Amino acid sequence: MTMKREEQIKEAARQRADQYDHPSKWSDTYYGFIDGAKWADSHPQWIPVEEKLPEENEEVLAYNSLYNEKYLCVYHNGKFEDYLGELGKGAVSHWMPIVPPRKEE
């Protein structure tokens, strides 16, 4: 996480926590906000295709909002292709990167 993003999170947390007078309520809100923002930043979000497209040959999870369907596919030659062939033109409205499997400790 960049320093700029970290400072933005801390400022937003402070503004939210300043609504409370009691020290423990302020502290819980402040640190809870920071933890939540860090969690959200570390987990993939659905990305609209109008906003950004995957890298060439990147395997992604794609979503068709018209039919409420999800596909495991690859983005190749400017198209989303599932493993049975090309998805219909305009079929994908959002996508997200695939999170690598968690390593056992």
Contacts in CASP RR format, 6 or more apart in sequence:
PFRMAT RR
TARGET T0000
AUTHOR 0000-0000-0000
METHOD contacts of the structure
MODEL  1
MTMKREEQIKEAARQRADQYDHPSKWSDTYYGFIDGAKWADSHPQWIPVE
EKLPEENEEVLAYNSLYNEKYLCVYHNGKFEDYLGELGKGAVSHWMPIVP
PRKEE
1 38 0 8 1.000
1 41 0 8 1.000
5 41 0 8 1.000
9 33 0 8 1.000
9 34 0 8 1.000
9 37 0 8 1.000
9 38 0 8 1.000
10 34 0 8 1.000
12 33 0 8 1.000
12 37 0 8 1.000
13 29 0 8 1.000
13 30 0 8 1.000
13 31 0 8 1.000
13 32 0 8 1.000
13 33 0 8 1.000
13 34 0 8 1.000
13 37 0 8 1.000
14 30 0 8 1.000
16 29 0 8 1.000
16 30 0 8 1.000
16 33 0 8 1.000
17 26 0 8 1.000
17 27 0 8 1.000
17 29 0 8 1.000
17 30 0 8 1.000
17 33 0 8 1.000
18 26 0 8 1.000
19 29 0 8 1.000
20 26 0 8 1.000
20 29 0 8 1.000
43 99 0 8 1.000
44 96 0 8 1.000
44 97 0 8 1.000
44 99 0 8 1.000
45 96 0 8 1.000
46 63 0 8 1.000
46 94 0 8 1.000
46 95 0 8 1.000
46 96 0 8 1.000
47 94 0 8 1.000
47 95 0 8 1.000
47 96 0 8 1.000
48 93 0 8 1.000
48 94 0 8 1.000
49 92 0 8 1.000
49 93 0 8 1.000
49 94 0 8 1.000
49 95 0 8 1.000
53 75 0 8 1.000
53 78 0 8 1.000
53 95 0 8 1.000
54 60 0 8 1.000
54 75 0 8 1.000
54 95 0 8 1.000
54 97 0 8 1.000
55 75 0 8 1.000
56 75 0 8 1.000
56 76 0 8 1.000
56 77 0 8 1.000
56 78 0 8 1.000
57 74 0 8 1.000
57 75 0 8 1.000
57 76 0 8 1.000
58 74 0 8 1.000
58 75 0 8 1.000
58 97 0 8 1.000
59 72 0 8 1.000
59 73 0 8 1.000
59 74 0 8 1.000
59 98 0 8 1.000
60 73 0 8 1.000
60 74 0 8 1.000
60 75 0 8 1.000
60 80 0 8 1.000
60 95 0 8 1.000
60 96 0 8 1.000
60 97 0 8 1.000
60 98 0 8 1.000
61 70 0 8 1.000
61 71 0 8 1.000
61 72 0 8 1.000
61 73 0 8 1.000
61 95 0 8 1.000
61 96 0 8 1.000
61 97 0 8 1.000
61 98 0 8 1.000
62 70 0 8 1.000
62 71 0 8 1.000
62 72 0 8 1.000
62 73 0 8 1.000
62 80 0 8 1.000
62 82 0 8 1.000
62 87 0 8 1.000
62 92 0 8 1.000
62 94 0 8 1.000
62 95 0 8 1.000
63 69 0 8 1.000
63 70 0 8 1.000
63 71 0 8 1.000
63 92 0 8 1.000
63 93 0 8 1.000
63 94 0 8 1.000
63 95 0 8 1.000
63 96 0 8 1.000
64 70 0 8 1.000
64 71 0 8 1.000
64 87 0 8 1.000
64 91 0 8 1.000
64 92 0 8 1.000
64 93 0 8 1.000
65 93 0 8 1.000
65 94 0 8 1.000
66 91 0 8 1.000
66 93 0 8 1.000
71 80 0 8 1.000
71 82 0 8 1.000
71 87 0 8 1.000
71 92 0 8 1.000
72 82 0 8 1.000
72 83 0 8 1.000
72 98 0 8 1.000
73 80 0 8 1.000
73 81 0 8 1.000
73 82 0 8 1.000
73 83 0 8 1.000
73 87 0 8 1.000
73 92 0 8 1.000
74 80 0 8 1.000
74 81 0 8 1.000
75 81 0 8 1.000
75 95 0 8 1.000
79 86 0 8 1.000
79 87 0 8 1.000
80 86 0 8 1.000
80 87 0 8 1.000
80 91 0 8 1.000
80 92 0 8 1.000
80 95 0 8 1.000
81 87 0 8 1.000
END
